[in-house]
Amino acid sequence: MVRIRLRRIGLKGQPTYRIVAADKEAPRDGRFLEILGVYNPRTDPATIKLHEDRIYHWMKNGAQPSESAAQVLKSAGTLERFERFKKGEALETLVQEAAEAEAKRAAPVKTRKD
């Protein structure tokens, strides 16, 4: 079974995550099938960049997001757009809407000092 989940990258104490499609049995930072996006929680606001067309592809074919990945996808609005995709809305329209939402989120960001 394929899961959409977070894969940790970055230095010790400075995590950044890739959102990947990986086999359920693979280790957290191990083998994966495809990179679907990036999530950086250390910026204010958090930076989320997603390839929504590929996320829709994997979810349409049965991939399940992990709890943490689902929270990231929900905050980006991807899960709501996927529900509309399942009801028959055009992929191009949804991807365009996602790009506009990402442009709004891409306000000037500051890295938090922990």
Sequence and secondary structure as in RCSB ss.txt:
>XXXX:A:sequence
MVRIRLRRIGLKGQPTYRIVAADKEAPRDGRFLEILGVYNPRTDPATIKLHEDRIYHWMKNGAQPSESAAQVLKS
AGTLERFERFKKGEALETLVQEAAEAEAKRAAPVKTRKD
>XXXX:A:secstr
 EEEEEEEESSTT  EEEEEEEETTS TTS  SEEEEEEETTEES EEEE HHHHHHHHHTT EE HHHHHHHHH
HTHHHHHHHHHTT  HHHHHHHHHHHHHHH    EE   
